[in-house]
Amino acid sequence: MQMGVMPPLSFSICRFTALLLLLLSTFPCRGFEFQEATIDGIQLAFREGSLTSRRLVEFYLTQIRALNPLLHAVIEVNPDALRQAELADRERRSGRRPCGGLHGIPVLLKDNIATRDRLNTTAGSFALLGSKVPRDAGVVRRLRRAGAVILGKANMAEWANFRSLDAPSSWSARGGQGRNPYVLSADPCGSSTGSAIAAAANMATVTLGTETDGSIICPSDFNSVAGIKPTVGLTSRAGVVPISPRQDTVGPIGRTVSDAVQVLEAIVGFDQRDAMATKAASKYIPRGGYKQFLQVDGLRGKRIGILRAFFTFPNGSVQQKVFEEHFNTMRQKGAILIDNLEIANLSIILDAAQSGEEVALLAEFKMALNSYLSELSSSPVRSLADVIAFNDKHRIEERVEEFGQLVFLAAQNTTGICPAEKSAIARMTQLSIQGLERLMMENRLDAVVTGNIGVTSVLAIGGYPGISVPAGYGTAGDPFGICFGGVKGSEPKLIEIAYAFEQATMVRKPPSFRK
């Protein structure tokens, strides 16, 4: 079933509620609770024989049919998903291959992650509809090797929100406007919009997103899910519609830290098609994997720096009160909090024009996109110039009059990595070394903690990892998260901290679908 442009947003809430009640009443499976199901719970049910992969996929397909007209989280579902689930069930019964982990688990992919099957890979744009990729993306190949079921493609901010300054960060021409499942009028953020919405609304077990600057952390924060932005190069970017090989990373989004970590463990590793980055980052992969760091006492003894520049909430506000409570909880669990720390030159880092990020990304995008498009087996477009021309020809479908394509035009005007771009990249390197790295070294920190998404540029330009965990809900019911960040390769410590925080607070609750 292909999801094209979605129905109008006037979709009846009453009709939706009736569908949801029907859905919840028609999926008992010998006592298995589908809503908020975790990978561990699903695998236990598989082993006990109370659940099959086919039944699980059927549940998510029904969820998508019921919720997608309202939320616009999914662009396409995989016509082969049920067949893949049945294969997983046969393998489990026969004992022909080791099960557990992601075996038989439905995973939804952001629409910029290539699959060589009957699914499209379009980055949300009609320009790539019908194009054929030569092979699965590196992370997809690892998911298939782990036995995961590819459920479909998630909606996203078109071209990862790199086409225009005016388009919403959660809109695409193919998928429409994504909506926050907690408060439908609230911003769901992007660009991994559908991946976060779908995870939050139980439309998949887990999802994959991508991040260049904020695109996993922000939607995870806004949709009350756990999202991991890995160190750049830890996961392969081969077969992913790019923005910047220097900053792009692929990471998991799930309802729990444990689920996200189990996906991370499956997708990390060297890839010959992204050799330079994945080889450099392979030294960070711990022997024994990442699940070993899911420790309930993971906060004990951790030195965590509070970056108050990212906690600028009014006194007495829900957020201000909640975060102070969280700090107390972390202290009670044995963390050592170092307060009022500041990153050097933060105002420059947060200004893309001053840091050099803007200059570098424009040139990198044109080069990387042209390379990606040139390698497609077939495609209506073969270069950024072709995409710009396509949008001009299809101005209504792509809403060019309303949103324009100013970023595309600026990128097209670049001529490669020239002195200005080299200088910009060198500046970001120095800002990162003198900023977050120096701060963490001088204060002997294991991580920093922030209470809003502003830190994403700090993590982005340095290639650093971050984990977003649900932290609370505003007065209107809209979610907000907490982000733990660190230097390259610090995922083990971040996982210990994030998991222990999650287990100590247990903030997340299912969506409320408020108007």
N, C-alpha and C positions, 0 to 999 in steps of 0.2 A: 504494500500500500504506500503510495507516494503522497507526501504532504506538500502541496504547492503553496500558493498564497492562501493564507488562512482566512476564515470567515470574519465578518466584522466583529468589533469588540463589544457589540451589544448583545452577545450571546447571553441567553437568559440564565440568571443565577438560579432561578427556581428549577429550570430544566436541568441545569448542572447538578444541583443538590439531589434531585430525584435520581439522576444517573449514578451519582456517587453512592447513594444509599443502596441502589440496586446492585451496584458493583460489589460493595462490601458484604452484601447478603448472599452473593452467588459464588463466593470463592472459599468455602471451607475446604480444607484438604486434610481430613483426619486430624483436626486440631491445630494445624500449622497456621500461624498468624503471618499473613503476607505483608501487612502494613508495617513499615519500619524494620523489615527483615534484614538481618546482617549476614555477611558471608559465612561466619562461623555457625550461625543458627541454621542457615540453608544447608550447609554441608552436613550438619548433624541430622537434619531431616532426611537428606539423601541417604545417609548411612542407615537410618532407622527404617527406611522404606515408606515414610509418611509423605514424601514429596518427590516429584520427578522434575527434571529440567523442562520437559514439555509443559507441565502444568504451571511452572513458574513463568515461562515465557508467555503462556496464554494469559496469565494474570496481568503481566506488564502490557501486553498488547491491548487488553481491555482497558487498563488504566489510561493508556495513550488515547484510545478512541474516546473515552469519556472526558478526559481533562484537556486534551490538546486544543480543541476549539476555543477554550478559554485562555490557556496559558501560552500557546505557541512555543512549546519547548522542543518539539521534534519536527524535523523537515521530512524525513523518510523513515519508514521501518523496513527492516531487511526481509524481503520475501522468502529468504532461506533460513530465517531464524528458527522456525519450528523444526525444520529438517536438521539443523545443527544441534538443537536440543535433543531430538530423538537419537542422534548419533551419540551424544554424551550419555544418554540413558543406557544405550546398548553397551557402551564401553564400561560403564559402571557395573552393569549386571554381569558382564563377561569376565571382568577383572583383567582385561587385556592391557590396560595402562593404569599407572598410578592416578588416583583421583584425589579429591581434596583441593585446597587452594581455590583457583579460579575455574576449575573444571566444571562445566555446566552452568556457569554463572553468566547471566546476561549483562553485557557491557554496552553502553551507548557512547558513541564517538562524536566529538565535535566535527562539524561538517568541513573542516579543513584538513582532516586526517584521512589519507587515501586508503581505499579498500579496492582490491581488484576482484570485484564481484558485481552483482547487479545493482549495487548502490551507487549513487552519484557522489562526487566530491566536488563541491562548488564554492566553498567559503561563503555560502549564502547568496551568491550572485547568479543571475540567469546567464551571465556570460560563459560560465563553465558547465552549464547544464548539457548533458550528453557527452561530455569529454570522457576519454578513457585513460585511466592511469596504467602505467606499464607493470606495476607490482604493488603489493601491499606496502604501506608505510612500515618502517622498522618496528615501531611499537605494536602495530597490528599483528605483524608476524609473530612477535613474542606472545601476544594475547592468544592467538590461535594455537601456538605451541603449548600454552598452558591449559588449553581445552575450553577457553571462554567462548560464549555465544555472542556473536556480533549482532546486537539488537537493532541497530539503525544509526541514523545520523541526527545529531542535535542541532537545533537552530543556534545561530551565533550572530554577533554584530558583523554585518557584511564586511568582508575583507579584513576581519579582525579590527574593525573600527579605524581603518587606515585609509579610507577613501575620502573622507570629508570631515570638516570640523563641525558641521551642523547636524549630521545624522545622529539619532539616539544611539547610545552604546549598546543597545539591546535589540536593534532592528536589522532585518535583512529583507531584501526584495523577495526572496523565495519563502522565507519563514514567517514574515510579518513581525509585529512588535511583541517581544516576549513580555510576560507579565509575572510580577512577583506573587507567588502562591500564598503568601501570608497576608499581604495587603495589595489588592490587585492594582491600585493606583500608585503604589510605591515603585521606585526604580529597582529593577532586578540586576542592574549593572551588566557589564560585558568585559571582554568580548565572548567569554565562554558562558554565555547567557543560558542557552538551553541545557547545557550540561549541568549547571547548578540548579536550575528550576526542576529538571527531571529527577535529579537525585533527591531534592527536597520533597517533591510531591509523589514519591514512590512510583515513578514511571520507569525505573530501571534499578538494578541493585547498586551499580556503581557506574561512573561515567569518566571519560577523559576530556580534559580541556587543554588549552595551550596558553602560554603567557609570554608576552614581550615586555609589557609594563602594566601589571595589575590585572590581567585578564583571567587569572584563576583566583587570586586573593580577593579581588573586589566582589565578583558574583557569589563566591563562597560566603563572604562576610554578609552580603545583603540578603541571602536566601537560607541562612542558618544551616549550613553544611560545612563539613571539613574539607579543605582543599590544600593540596601540597604543590608548591612551586619548587621543583627540584633545582639544584645547582645546574647551571647551563652545561650540557654535554653528558649529564648523568643518564638522560634518556635521549634516544636518537630522534633527530628532526627529519630524517630522510623520509620523503613522501608526504611531508606536511607543507601545505601552502604557506610560504614564508613571509616574514617581514624582515627579520635581521638574524643571520646566523650567529651573530655576536651576543644576542639577547634572548632569542627564542628558546623555549623549553616546553616540554610536554609533561603534564602531571595529572594525577587522579583527583576526583571529587567524589565524596561519599557522605552518607549520613553519620558515619562514625570515623574517628581517627584510625581505628583498627582496619576498617574496610579500605580506606585510602592507602594505608601502608601496605596492605596485601597486594593491591594493584601496583603500587610503586615497585615492590619487590619483583613482580613479574615482568616489568617493562624496562628496567635499567640494564645497561650493559653495552659492550662494544658493538658497533655496526660499521661495516666496511664502507657503506655509503654515506656515513657521517663520521669518517675515520678520525679526523684531527680532534674534533671536540670530544667524541666518546672515548677515544684512547686517553686523552688528557684527564678526563673525569673518572676513568675506571679505577684509578687508585683510591678513590673515595668510597667505593662499594665495600662494605664490611664483610669479612668472612662470616658465613652463617646467615647473611641476609639482614633484613630490617625488622622482621617480626619479633626478634629477640629483644628489641628496645621498647616493646609495649609493656612497660612496667608501671604498676600502680603507684610505686614509690619513686617515680622518675623525677620528681621535683626535689627530692632530698639532696641537699648539698649543692644544688645548681645555683650559680651566680648569674642573676638576670638583671639587666639594666633597663630601667624604666625611662623611656624617651618621652618626657612630658610635652614636647612639641606636638605629639600626636594624641594628647589627651586634653584637648582644649574644649572641654564641655562646661556649660554654665554650672555654677555651684547650685546644688539642689536638684539638678536634672537627673533623670533616671540613669543615664549613662555614667554620670559622675559618681553617683552612689554605688552603682553596680561594679564599676571598675575598682573602687576602693575596697569593696567587699572581696573582690577577686584577689586583690593584692594580699589582703589578710589571709585568705584561704591558702594562697601560695606559701606565705610565711609559715602558716600552721603545718603545712606539708613538708617543711624543711628547706624551702628555697631561701636564698640570701638575696634580697632585692636591694639593688643600688639605685637610689632615686635621683631624679633631676639631672640626668646625663644629657649631654648635647653632642650631636654630630657636627664636626667642623664643616663650615661652608654649606650648611644644610639648605639655606635659601637658594644658593646657586644650584645645588643638586636638584632641587624641586622645580627649577625653572629650566625647561628643556632647551630654551634658546641660549641660556647662559652656560649650561653644563656641557653642551655640545651634542646632546642626545638627538635633538631635532635635525641638525645638519647630517649627522651620521646615518640616522634611520632612513631618511629620504633616499640617499644614495644606495644604501644597502638593500632597501626594498626593491628598487628598480632592478638591480643586478640579480638578486635572489629570485624574484618573481619571473624575470625573463628566463632564467635558467630552468626553473620548475616547469614553466609552460612549454619550453622547447623540448622537454623530455617526455611529454604526454604522448601516448600512442596515437590519439586523435583529439582534436580540440577545435572549437570555433575561433579561439583566440590563441595567439602564440607569443604575445609580448604585452607589456603594460600599455604600449601605444594602441594595440588592438583592443584591449579592455576599455580604454578611454573612448575609442571610436564606437565600440558596442554600446556603451552607456549613452553616448550622444544619439545613437540611432534608436535606442529603446528608452527614451527619456521618461515616458509615462511609467513603464514597469519598474524602472530603477529610480523613479522619483528624483530625477536630476534637477528639475526646476526648484524643488523644495530643499534638497540636501546638497546639490552640487557634487563636485569631485575635485575640490581644490588641492587636497593632499596628493591625489594621483597626479595632477598637473605639475605640482611642485617637484614630485619625484621624477617625473618624466623629463624635467628640465635639468636633471643632474647628469654628470658625465663620468661617473665612477668614483673610486676612492682617490681623490686628489689631495693636494696639500691641506686644504681646508678641512676635509673629512679626517685625514690623518691627525691633524691637530686636535680636532674634536674628540677623537677616540683616545688620544693620549691624555687629554684633559680629564675625561671620565675615569680613566685608569688612576690618575693621581688623586682625583676627588675621592675615589673609593678607598685607596690605600690610606690617605690622610684622614678620611672620614670614619666609616664604620670599622675598618680593620684596625686602625690605631686606637679607636675608642675601646674596642673589645680587648685588645692586647694590653693596653695600659690599665684597664680595670679588671683584667683576668676574667672576662665574662664568658659564660657558656652560650648566652643568647641575649637578645634585646626583645622587649615587648612593647607593642604599640596598640592603640585603641581605635585607630581609624586607618583608612586605606592609603593615607598620604605617604607611607613608608615605601610604597611599591617602587618608586623611582630609585630610591636608595638601593633596593635589592636588584632592580633591573640593570642599572648601568654597571654594577659590579659582578653580575652573574650569580648572585647569592641566593640561597634557598630561603623559603618562608613557609609557615604552616598557619592557616586560618582555622579557628575553632569557634563554634557558636558561643557567644558571651551573654546575650540578653535580648530583650525586646523593648522597643520604645513604647510610649504611651498609646500610640495608635496600633501597636502590635507588630510594627515593622522590625525585623531582626537587625542585630549588629553583632560583629564578631571581635575577636582578639587575635592579634598576629604575633607569632614568635619567629624572629629572624636571626640569621647568623652568617658566618663566613662560609666560603665554599667548602663543601664536604661535611658540613656540620649536621646533616640530616639525623644521624643517630641521637645526638643530644636533643635536637628539636623534637624528634618523635617522643623521646622520654618525657620531655616537658609537656608537650601538647597532649599526650595521652593521659598523663597523670592529672593535668588540669581538667581535662574532659571528665575523667572518672570522679574527680573530687566535686565537680560542679553540676554535671548532668543537666545542662541548660536546654539542650535541643528538645523541641516538641513538634509534632506534626503540623503542617500548614492549616491555617484557619480560613483562607479564601475570603477575607473581608473585602468589602468594596472600598 
